[in-house]
């Protein structure tokens, strides 16, 4: 049988990459599922990276699907973080131990496409004439290349600005008006900086940099973000990237910026304790922040430079992929689950249980969502920002196999700003290092 191969260097980089807020796993189960009860149904093994409350929500979704029909039995198996799960997949793809369905984070998209062991869901869409217009275009765009939908979006999120409304009032700022431009952000941060409280913080995580660049319409790499051919050069060190680094550098030098490091929990703890009054966070974390903060929480769009056109946000999170080297019945079962999971009813429950976007916008009209939005109106802000996003190469996100390494180069460059590095020089170095990684990857794959 064919065997999926992802280079050892690349896999090591995946393991070293920063993980998102959805990957806070404390333990890993065995690579194979426990034997399912003999129900006469076709078993569809589903590897995922959801832990804690997210795993509970996922298991509920799977149980509901299994109970809804008599042909297929989806067996969810937790495999640790996204990186750990992808490493395990590398050892079994193309063998009888391969899962039928796999949850993969967004920066693994190019790896999966290039692997040669996935079945694009577009084949089932075409065969069935499935109406993909029910899916949110600004979510599906990330996982579609040249008109081919490779995977089904599943747990999707974007960054938002989260702020302390009580601190806004105390500083004489309008708590119902979040900063929309860089100048407004800097002015608000200055007003909010008092005593031990700083005005603003960005986690040292490449995703936020990518989002702030895309919000201005900037690209991460050439070839239209790798969507019109193989990317060969990083371009994130252009005007848009420099705008982001100058913003961080200026606020740090002015004493209004809080360096929260690379840990999501540390950043959120700093916000909740009052060490910083504004942060960027995932839309999926909004509800938890509201529930746990000892003050009223506001949510706003990502700020953009004063003279920039607002483009919107790149989708983050993960999608569901179908294996190619499995029985036809298992493929059909995986597809049936994907359709079920994307229904308005299922997506409404998923959105309420997890805070992730509904990939089917009709879910927002379901009563359970209407009721939750009445209690948490901040959630609608996250959805509005996504709906207003322009569909283009910038917001579609970059497609490169060395994404984890590129992200780490950007993180290193961000952290060098706090040591006095020149923003342009720091960006240029990160771009040069990314270019070398792209060259090595191209040579290895014969591109």
Secondary structure as UniProt FT lines:
FT   HELIX           8..16
FT   HELIX           21..23
FT   STRAND          42..48
FT   HELIX           52..68
FT   STRAND          72..78
FT   HELIX           82..92
FT   TURN            93..94
FT   TURN            96..97
FT   STRAND          101..105
FT   HELIX           106..108
FT   HELIX           109..115
FT   STRAND          118..119
FT   HELIX           122..128
FT   HELIX           132..134
FT   HELIX           137..140
FT   HELIX           141..143
FT   STRAND          144..145
FT   TURN            146..147
FT   STRAND          148..149
FT   STRAND          152..157
FT   STRAND          159..164
FT   HELIX           165..170
FT   TURN            171..172
FT   TURN            175..176
FT   HELIX           182..192
FT   TURN            195..196
FT   STRAND          197..198
FT   STRAND          200..201
FT   HELIX           206..215
FT   TURN            216..217
FT   HELIX           222..226
FT   TURN            236..237
FT   HELIX           239..254
FT   TURN            261..262
FT   HELIX           264..273
FT   STRAND          278..282
FT   HELIX           283..285
FT   HELIX           286..292
FT   STRAND          297..300
FT   TURN            306..307
FT   STRAND          316..323
FT   HELIX           328..341
FT   HELIX           344..354
FT   HELIX           361..365
FT   HELIX           367..375
FT   HELIX           378..387
FT   HELIX           393..396
FT   TURN            401..402
FT   HELIX           403..417
FT   TURN            418..420
FT   HELIX           423..445
//
